[in-house]
Amino acid sequence: MQLRTLARPYVAAFASRFLQMLQYRTAALAGFATQCWWGGIKVMVFAAFYGGTAIAGASSTMSLAQAITYTWLAQGLLVLMPWLGDPEVAQAVRTGAVAYDRLRPVDAYGLWFARSAGWIAARVLPRMALMAAFAAVALPLMGLGEWAWQLPASGAAGLAFLLSTMLALLLSASMVMLLNVAATAALNERGISAVATPVVIVLSGNLLPLGLLPDAWQTALLIQPLAGLMDIPARLYFGQLGGWHAVTALGLQCFWIVVLVAAGRLAMGRTMRSLQIQGG
C-alpha cells in the first residue's frame, strides 16, 4: 500500500481539526489581546531589569532588544506550550466515546496525534500572525520601536527558526499525547494539567529566557525536552546557535520527538489494553 494512502486518514484528521479550530475567531482575538497586555508588562519588567546596575553579567548573554523580541515570540507561541491535553480527547474519555477510536481501522495513536497537532497549529498560527503584526509593525509606527519585535539575526537564522518552530509543533503534540494518555488512564485531566502547567512554563523558557538563568544550569536546561518548545527556536532566531551548533539543536528536537512518541505509543498501548468502558 502506498504511503500516500496510508497517510490519508491522518492528514484528513489534521485538516478537519485545523479548520474546525479556525472558526473560533473571537477566542483567538481575546487571547491575542490578553497576550499583548501581558507581553507589555513583561517588556516593562525587562526594561527596568536591564536598567539596573546588577544586570551587567546577564546583558552579555541577551541584550534588552533580544529580551523584548523574545517576549513577543513567547507570547505568540504561548498556545504551543503543552500544559493541557487535547480537550476533545478528555471529553471522549469522560463520555466513553474513546471506544469508537479503538474500533476505527486506523492507528489510534496516529489519529490522536494528528488531531492534537491540528488543534495546536490552528491556535498558534493566527495568534503568531497577529502578534507579529502588532509587535513588529504597529509598535514602530506608534513610535515604540525600542519595544518592538526585531527581525532575525540573518536570513539563515530566520529559516532555522521556522524549521525549529515546526519541530516544536511536533514536539508539543508528542507531549500533549502523553497528557492525553495520562488523562485516559486517570479518567480526569484536571489534576494532570495542574501539575504540568508550572513545569512547562518554567522549563520551556516561556516565563523567563533560559539563557538568563545561572550558567551552571545551561547545559542541563538546553538538553531537556521542554527547551525545544521555546528556548531553542529563540536561540536560532537570534543567531546564538549557528553552523553545526544549529544542526545539533535541531537534531536534539528530533531526538526528543522520537523518544516521546515512542513513550507515548507504549503508554497508550498499555492504557488501552486495561481500559474499561462503562455506560449505556
Order of alpha helices (4+ residues) and beta strands (2+ residues): alpha-alpha-alpha-alpha-alpha-alpha-alpha-alpha-alpha-alpha-alpha-alpha
